[in-house]
Amino acid sequence: MIVTNIILIICAGVFIYINFVQQGDKMDCALRLGAFYPPNVRERKEYWRFMTCHFIHIDFLHFLMNAYAIYELGKFFEYILGTGSYLILVVVSMLLSSLMCYSAAEISSRYDWTVTIGASGIVYGFFGAICALGFLVGGIYMNLLEQFLTVIFINLLYTLFNPRISKTGHLGGFIGGILSIVILLVLKLI
């Protein structure tokens, strides 16, 4: 569980720093630490934000929910995929989550000034991976998908009806999870 533990340690460290160490505005601190903000990516070429935004949480409940999901699903995926393939799943989910946010900002100015933070793109990548494994591999993975269908559905509804949640980030993470599994299957790493 080395990758999962590293993700959780970084998320926890950043959360503690933003909320208990630094003395300034929390959102300003999140922006300095790498929150996803399309104008900074476009104008300042701060491409590292595609990755760093996933480790930043300001709100305790947001941090707790993402950390719990990453711990539970991450240890499962890291075990069945192995560290290298699991890392592909995580990185591709992160990148597609951020890329979808960036694409939305390029298409509509409505999203241009949106600050995006949190590891939900990774969590939705796990959901996408569960769906891909269920439909593409079947067997025990279809059983897993059936077990998680309610959780995925509830998360989808929560995403759709909560205006503070990045729908594009969640969709991108979900697509990233599916794409990761397809890549791993093509490379015969699963």
BELRAGI-V494268 format. One record per pair of residues at least 24 apart in sequence whose C-alpha atoms are under 7 Angstrom apart, sorted by the first residue. I is the first residue (numbers start at 1). J is the second residue. D is the distance in Angstrom with one decimal. If there is no record, write none. Layout:
BEGIN
I J D
I J D
END
This chain:
BEGIN
1 75 5.7
1 78 6.2
3 83 6.9
4 71 6.6
4 74 5.6
4 75 6.5
8 67 6.3
10 55 6.4
11 55 4.7
11 56 6.1
14 56 6.1
15 56 6.5
15 57 5.6
15 58 6.1
18 58 6.8
19 58 6.9
26 58 6.9
30 56 6.6
35 115 6.5
35 116 6.0
35 117 5.5
36 115 5.6
36 116 4.9
36 117 6.4
37 113 6.8
37 114 6.3
37 115 5.0
37 116 6.7
38 102 5.9
38 105 6.6
38 112 5.8
38 113 6.9
39 112 6.9
50 95 6.0
50 98 5.2
51 94 6.3
51 95 6.6
53 116 6.8
53 117 4.9
53 118 6.3
54 94 7.0
54 117 5.8
54 118 4.6
54 119 4.4
55 118 6.0
55 119 6.1
56 117 5.5
56 118 5.3
57 117 6.3
57 118 5.3
66 119 6.0
66 120 6.1
69 123 6.4
70 123 6.2
73 126 6.9
81 190 6.6
88 180 6.6
89 177 6.1
89 180 5.2
90 122 5.9
92 176 5.4
92 180 6.4
93 121 6.2
93 122 5.5
93 125 5.0
93 173 4.5
93 176 4.1
93 177 5.5
94 121 5.7
94 122 5.8
94 173 6.2
96 172 4.8
96 173 5.7
96 176 5.4
97 121 5.3
97 169 4.4
97 170 6.3
97 171 6.9
97 172 3.9
97 173 4.4
98 169 6.1
100 168 5.6
100 169 6.0
100 172 5.2
101 168 5.4
101 169 5.5
120 170 6.4
121 169 5.8
121 170 5.2
121 172 7.0
121 173 4.3
122 173 6.0
124 170 5.7
124 173 5.1
124 174 4.7
125 173 4.5
125 174 4.4
125 175 6.9
125 176 5.6
125 177 3.9
126 177 5.8
127 152 6.6
127 174 6.3
127 177 7.0
128 174 4.4
128 175 6.2
128 177 4.4
128 178 4.8
129 177 4.5
129 178 5.0
129 181 6.0
132 178 5.3
132 181 6.4
133 181 6.9
END
